[in-house]
Structure formats: structure tokens, C-alpha cells
Amino acid sequence: MNNLLLNDFHASSDYIGSEKKWIFLIFKGSVILRNNYLNDDWLALDYSSAALFSEVCETKLCIGQYKGIDCEVWGLVGSKLDLKSFILVELRELLVTLNEIVFTMISRSVQLITWHESNKFCGRCGGKNSMSKNEHCFVCKKCDLSFYPKISPCIIVAIINGDECLLARQSSWPAGRYSALAGFIESGETAEQAVNREVMEEVGIKITNLTYFGSQSWPFPGQLMLGYIAETTDKNLRVNELEIAEAKWFKFDEMPIGIPPSSIMSGRLIERAVLTIRNNAI
């Protein structure tokens, strides 16, 4: 490990054999946590706590190490669990409370278990895959095919026009919820081409000064969000209602209440856009 690793978490498929072990429990895409988890900064369980669920554990995978301690995810099975003094929490409920390091580890845990459950058989011949001993990879020896955890790259962009920021909403969202424009990267596209295409498709405007902001894993079920800030001089929106329900310009000091929290990429982008507008206004 080296000092450049995110808060001393090193993603790896290999154990180092530490005496202690941290464990995340996943059941049907949700996370099993202590009843009082809202009071905890650290959500991983020690082995003695996780062992209460050992009889319903089907899969154990190494997710890496945190400060020199092996970290593992257990995939649980069954129609119903005896949760004892624990609670089953949907991942989306955790987004506003998780710090960056725990978000990274839980996201990795959920994505690896989802991948493991979905790739036990070869997509070409239907034969049973075998697990690689060297990495997170299923192998079909008959077809000579490898199946790695699937990661789908996406873009998300906050667009600035003068003292306003462009936000949009999906028809399925609650009233008052807005976010930045987003979409998947198509085959053969660069991320920057995808940003320009998505903006044109969804709101019909051209953008300039496209600047990369940052990235975040988004485990629903396996996206990698690439965030951008852009500018435009075109305020005439032509909303594609097949893509989004609504798009509006908001003044930087009159943003809607229902924007995403800063713990996720969309919220961070909107915060940066507002800060950029405010600094330019000084």
C-alpha cells in the first residue's frame, strides 16, 4: 500500500492475512447494519458480529484492506432473515449519511455481490463458470471467456449561464426534486462527446468550456459517474420529454430545496457551480 490510496483503503481481491477482519453484510442489495448505525461513523462489522449470519452466508469476497486490515463482503441468502439486533437498510437511504471512505467500501461490496450472483453461468454456452484464484473474475473454460465485474460509465454535468444553473427532473421523482443532467456513455464515445450529446438530446443547447470535476462510483447497479462543469449562452431550452420531465434555469441564490446532498456527485457538482457563479459575481 502507499500514501496515495484513498483514506488508506486499498481495493483488492487478495487478502493479506491480517489477524482482524472487517465485514459488510449484503442481502438482496441492501446492507445489514446495527440498529443504532446512525450514531456510528464506521459501519463495518467485526467477525464476532457478522458470525451471527454465517449460516445464511453463501458468498465471501475480499474487497481490500482498510489501514492494513482485511475487509470482506458476505452475500447472504434466504427468504427471510432473523436480524436480531440489526436492521436491513437500502443503499439509497445511506447516501446522505455516509462519509466518502465508507461509501466507497459499501458501494464496492454491493457491486461485487451483484456481479457474483449474476455471472455464475456462461452467457454463451450456459455452462457453470469457475472463479479465478487471482482476481475477481469468473471464467468459462469451455468458451475461454472471462467475466469481470461490470462497470457502466456515465456522465453528469452542471451547466452555468451567467448567474443561473440548469437543473432537470425525472417524471418519477417527487415534486421539487432537481438534479444535474446525466446519461450513459455510448459505445465508441469519449466522455466529453457524451456530455455534449446528452445535453443536446435532453435540452437542445450547445455548451462550451467543458471542465472535468471528478468521479464517483454509483452502485445502482454498477455505474461510474464522471462529473463535469460546463457553460452556455443559450437559455432557450427545448426539453425532450422522452428523456426528462422538466428542465429549468435557477439563480444561484434561489436554488430549489430538493437538490441532492453534497455526499454524492450531483450534489457536489451543483455546489461547485453555485460557488463558481458566486465567485464570478464578486
C-alpha positions in Angstrom: 0.0 0.0 0.0 1.1 3.6 -0.5 0.2 7.1 0.8 -1.8 7.9 -2.3 -4.6 5.5 -1.5 -8.0 6.9 -0.6 -8.0 7.4 3.2 -5.9 4.2 3.5 -8.4 2.0 1.8 -6.9 -0.3 -0.9 -9.3 -2.1 -3.2 -8.0 -5.6 -3.8 -9.2 -9.2 -4.4 -6.4 -10.5 -2.3 -6.3 -11.0 1.4 -3.1 -10.0 3.3 -3.9 -12.3 6.2 -4.5 -9.7 8.9 -5.5 -11.0 12.4 -8.6 -8.8 12.4 -11.2 -8.6 9.7 -13.9 -6.0 8.8 -17.1 -7.4 7.2 -20.0 -5.9 5.3 -23.2 -8.0 5.0 -25.3 -7.7 1.9 -28.8 -9.2 1.5 -30.8 -8.7 -1.7 -28.9 -5.5 -2.5 -29.4 -4.0 1.0 -26.9 -3.7 3.9 -27.3 -5.2 7.3 -26.2 -2.7 10.0 -26.5 -2.3 13.7 -29.8 -0.8 14.9 -28.0 2.3 16.1 -25.9 2.7 12.9 -26.9 6.4 12.6 -24.7 7.0 15.7 -21.7 5.3 14.1 -19.1 6.7 11.7 -17.8 3.2 10.9 -20.4 0.7 9.6 -18.4 -2.5 9.0 -18.9 -5.3 11.5 -16.2 -7.3 13.3 -16.2 -11.1 12.8 -18.0 -11.9 16.0 -21.0 -9.7 15.0 -21.0 -11.0 11.4 -20.8 -14.6 12.5 -24.4 -14.4 13.7 -25.3 -14.7 10.0 -22.7 -17.3 9.0 -25.3 -20.0 8.4 -27.0 -17.9 5.6 -23.8 -16.7 4.0 -23.4 -18.0 0.5 -20.5 -15.9 -0.8 -17.4 -14.3 0.8 -15.3 -12.0 -1.2 -12.3 -9.8 -0.3 -12.9 -6.1 -1.1 -9.5 -4.9 0.0 -7.8 -3.5 3.1 -8.5 -0.6 5.3 -5.5 0.6 7.3 -3.9 -2.8 7.0 -6.9 -4.8 8.0 -8.6 -7.2 5.5 -12.1 -6.2 4.5 -14.7 -8.7 3.3 -18.2 -8.8 1.9 -20.6 -11.6 2.7 -23.6 -12.3 0.4 -26.5 -13.6 2.4 -29.3 -15.8 1.0 -32.7 -16.9 2.2 -36.3 -15.9 2.1 -36.2 -14.1 5.4 -33.5 -13.2 7.9 -33.5 -13.2 11.7 -32.0 -9.7 12.1 -31.6 -9.9 15.9 -30.2 -6.5 17.0 -29.5 -5.5 13.4 -31.5 -3.7 10.7 -31.7 -4.1 6.9 -31.1 -0.7 5.2 -31.5 0.1 1.5 -28.4 1.5 -0.1 -30.1 4.7 -1.2 -31.1 5.5 2.4 -27.4 5.7 3.3 -26.3 8.1 0.6 -26.9 11.3 2.7 -25.1 9.9 5.8 -22.1 8.0 4.6 -18.6 9.6 4.6 -16.5 9.1 1.4 -14.5 6.1 2.6 -17.5 4.1 3.9 -19.5 5.0 0.7 -16.6 3.6 -1.4 -16.4 0.4 0.6 -20.1 -0.3 0.7 -20.5 0.5 -3.0 -17.7 -1.9 -3.8 -19.3 -4.6 -1.6 -22.8 -4.3 -3.2 -21.4 -4.3 -6.8 -19.2 -7.3 -6.2 -22.1 -9.4 -4.7 -24.4 -8.3 -7.5 -21.7 -9.3 -10.1 -21.1 -12.7 -8.3 -24.8 -13.5 -8.2 -25.3 -12.6 -11.9 -22.4 -14.4 -13.5 -22.3 -18.0 -12.2 -23.1 -19.3 -15.7 -21.6 -18.5 -19.0 -23.6 -16.2 -21.2 -22.5 -18.1 -24.4 -22.8 -21.8 -23.6 -24.8 -21.8 -20.3 -22.1 -23.9 -18.6 -21.1 -23.2 -15.0 -18.3 -20.6 -14.6 -15.4 -21.1 -12.2 -13.9 -18.4 -10.0 -10.4 -17.2 -10.8 -7.9 -17.7 -7.9 -6.1 -14.5 -8.8 -8.7 -11.8 -9.2 -12.4 -11.0 -9.2 -13.2 -12.8 -12.4 -15.4 -15.7 -13.5 -14.0 -18.0 -16.2 -15.8 -20.3 -18.6 -13.1 -22.8 -19.5 -15.1 -24.3 -22.4 -15.5 -20.9 -24.2 -12.3 -19.4 -22.9 -14.3 -16.4 -21.7 -13.8 -14.1 -18.7 -16.5 -12.3 -16.8 -15.3 -9.3 -14.8 -17.5 -7.0 -12.6 -19.4 -4.8 -15.0 -18.9 -1.1 -14.7 -21.0 1.3 -16.8 -19.5 4.7 -17.4 -21.9 7.7 -17.1 -21.5 11.5 -17.3 -23.2 14.1 -15.2 -22.9 17.8 -15.9 -23.8 21.1 -14.2 -24.4 23.9 -16.7 -23.9 27.6 -16.0 -25.4 30.6 -17.8 -24.5 33.9 -16.2 -25.9 33.8 -12.7 -28.0 30.7 -13.3 -27.6 27.0 -13.2 -29.5 24.4 -15.2 -31.3 21.7 -13.3 -33.7 19.0 -14.5 -36.0 16.3 -13.1 -37.4 12.9 -14.0 -41.1 12.2 -14.1 -40.7 9.5 -11.4 -39.1 11.9 -8.9 -41.1 13.6 -6.1 -42.2 17.1 -6.7 -39.5 19.7 -6.1 -36.5 17.3 -6.7 -34.0 18.5 -9.2 -30.5 17.4 -10.3 -27.9 17.9 -13.0 -28.2 16.4 -16.4 -26.8 12.9 -16.8 -26.6 9.9 -19.1 -24.7 6.8 -20.1 -21.6 6.9 -22.4 -22.4 5.2 -25.7 -20.0 2.7 -27.4 -17.1 4.5 -29.1 -17.7 7.8 -27.4 -15.4 9.8 -25.3 -16.8 11.2 -22.0 -16.7 14.7 -23.4 -18.6 13.7 -26.6 -21.2 12.0 -24.3 -21.7 15.2 -22.4 -22.3 17.3 -25.5 -24.7 14.7 -27.0 -26.7 14.2 -23.8 -27.2 17.9 -23.3 -28.3 18.4 -26.9 -30.6 15.4 -26.7 -32.2 16.4 -23.4 -32.5 20.2 -23.6 -31.3 21.2 -27.1 -28.5 23.6 -26.3 -24.8 23.7 -27.1 -22.2 24.0 -24.3 -18.7 25.4 -24.0 -15.8 25.5 -21.5 -16.4 21.8 -20.5 -14.3 21.1 -17.4 -13.8 17.8 -15.7 -14.7 17.9 -12.0 -14.4 14.4 -10.5 -15.8 10.9 -10.4 -17.8 8.6 -8.1 -18.8 5.0 -8.0 -22.6 4.7 -8.2 -23.8 1.2 -7.3 -27.2 1.2 -9.0 -26.1 -1.3 -10.0 -22.6 -0.5 -11.3 -22.1 2.9 -12.8 -19.0 5.1 -12.7 -20.2 8.7 -12.7 -17.8 11.3 -14.4 -18.7 14.8 -13.3 -18.3 18.0 -15.4 -19.0 21.7 -15.3 -19.9 23.5 -18.5 -21.1 26.9 -19.7 -23.6 28.1 -22.3 -25.0 31.3 -23.6 -28.2 29.6 -24.9 -31.1 29.9 -22.5 -33.7 28.6 -24.9 -34.4 25.1 -23.6 -36.0 22.5 -25.9 -36.9 19.8 -23.4 -37.1 16.2 -24.8 -39.9 14.8 -22.7 -38.9 11.3 -23.7 -35.7 11.9 -21.7 -36.7 14.2 -18.8 -39.9 15.7 -17.4 -38.7 19.2 -16.9 -35.6 21.5 -17.1 -35.3 25.0 -15.6 -32.8 27.7 -15.0 -32.3 28.6 -11.3 -30.5 31.7 -10.0 -27.5 30.6 -7.9 -29.1 32.1 -4.7 -32.6 30.7 -5.4 -31.8 27.0 -5.8 -34.6 24.5 -5.1 -34.8 22.8 -1.8 -34.8 19.3 -3.3 -31.3 19.2 -4.8 -29.1 16.2 -4.0 -26.8 16.2 -0.9 -23.1 17.0 -1.2 -22.3 13.4 -0.3 -23.0 12.4 -3.9 -21.6 13.6 -7.2 -24.7 15.5 -8.4 -24.8 17.5 -5.2 -21.1 18.3 -5.4 -21.4 19.5 -8.9 -24.3 21.8 -8.1 -22.4 23.2 -5.1 -19.3 23.9 -7.3 -21.5 25.5 -10.0 -23.1 27.8 -7.4 -19.6 28.6 -5.9 -18.3 29.4 -9.4 -21.2 31.8 -10.2 -20.8 33.5 -6.8 -17.1 34.0 -7.2 -17.6 35.4 -10.7 -20.1 37.8 -9.3 -17.7 39.3 -6.8 
